[in-house]
Amino acid sequence: MLIKNYREINKGCLKSAFTVCIPEWGGLEVDCAYFEKEGGNYWVNYAAKEYTKEGKTKSYSMARWPQETTKRLNTAIRDKIKKGEVQWKTADDTSSNENLPF
């Protein structure tokens, strides 16, 4: 597992945003946000899709796994962040789609 495009945010509980890449799962890439409260409580939000229902804006996670898999993935993500095993987002990041010919 790799954590790419890592950028610190540090606004309240929101600590960082990044893309998690899992080559072992067919190269899956998911945009994420990492949150942490005082006392060590943490969670990871995965890319979400917004929709409107009965006039209210709601969202749901576009990445879903069994609960135990999610817990293990969240722990692995937290451990990599704490160890600094991340690839920082740089100004010359060429991972955007603007260079595609279509």
LINBELFEN-V470320 format. One record per residue. N is the residue number from 1. RES is the residue in three letters. PHI is phi as a letter, one per 30 degrees, with the letter a starting at -180 (NA if undefined). PSI is psi in whole degrees, -180 to 180 (none if undefined). NEAR is the number of other ideal C-beta (glycine too) atoms within 10 Angstrom. Layout:
# LINBELFEN-V470320
N/RES/PHI/PSI/NEAR, N/RES/PHI/PSI/NEAR
This chain:
# LINBELFEN-V470320
1/MET/NA/139/14, 2/LEU/b/148/15, 3/ILE/c/111/20, 4/LYS/c/165/15, 5/ASN/h/37/19, 6/TYR/d/133/21, 7/ARG/b/132/11, 8/GLU/d/144/15, 9/ILE/b/-49/12, 10/ASN/h/56/9, 11/LYS/c/103/7, 12/GLY/i/-131/8, 13/CYS/d/-22/14, 14/LEU/d/114/14, 15/LYS/c/-38/16, 16/SER/a/167/17, 17/ALA/b/150/16, 18/PHE/a/176/25, 19/THR/c/125/17, 20/VAL/c/131/23, 21/CYS/c/129/16, 22/ILE/b/90/14, 23/PRO/e/-33/10, 24/GLU/d/-17/7, 25/TRP/c/38/12, 26/GLY/i/25/6, 27/GLY/i/21/8, 28/LEU/e/133/12, 29/GLU/b/128/16, 30/VAL/b/131/17, 31/ASP/d/139/15, 32/CYS/b/162/20, 33/ALA/b/138/17, 34/TYR/c/129/23, 35/PHE/c/146/15, 36/GLU/b/133/18, 37/LYS/c/163/11, 38/GLU/d/145/6, 39/GLY/j/-1/6, 40/GLY/j/-3/7, 41/ASN/d/135/9, 42/TYR/b/162/17, 43/TRP/a/161/12, 44/VAL/b/128/21, 45/ASN/c/132/15, 46/TYR/c/160/17, 47/ALA/e/135/14, 48/ALA/b/154/14, 49/LYS/c/130/9, 50/GLU/c/149/8, 51/TYR/b/163/10, 52/THR/c/130/8, 53/LYS/b/123/7, 54/GLU/h/39/5, 55/GLY/i/1/5, 56/LYS/c/138/7, 57/THR/d/127/8, 58/LYS/b/171/11, 59/SER/b/160/11, 60/TYR/b/150/9, 61/SER/d/133/13, 62/MET/d/-10/11, 63/ALA/c/120/17, 64/ARG/b/137/10, 65/TRP/b/169/13, 66/PRO/e/152/8, 67/GLN/e/-43/8, 68/GLU/d/-39/8, 69/THR/d/-43/10, 70/THR/d/-44/15, 71/LYS/d/-46/11, 72/ARG/d/-40/12, 73/LEU/d/-45/20, 74/ASN/d/-41/16, 75/THR/d/-42/12, 76/ALA/d/-39/15, 77/ILE/d/-49/19, 78/ARG/e/-45/16, 79/ASP/d/-43/10, 80/LYS/d/-40/17, 81/ILE/d/-46/20, 82/LYS/d/-33/10, 83/LYS/d/-9/8, 84/GLY/i/20/8, 85/GLU/d/66/12, 86/VAL/b/155/18, 87/GLN/c/112/14, 88/TRP/d/144/13, 89/LYS/d/135/15, 90/THR/c/162/9, 91/ALA/d/-30/4, 92/ASP/c/25/4, 93/ASP/d/122/11, 94/THR/c/20/7, 95/SER/d/-1/10, 96/SER/d/168/7, 97/ASN/d/1/6, 98/GLU/d/-17/5, 99/ASN/c/4/7, 100/LEU/d/143/6, 101/PRO/d/5/3, 102/PHE/b/none/3
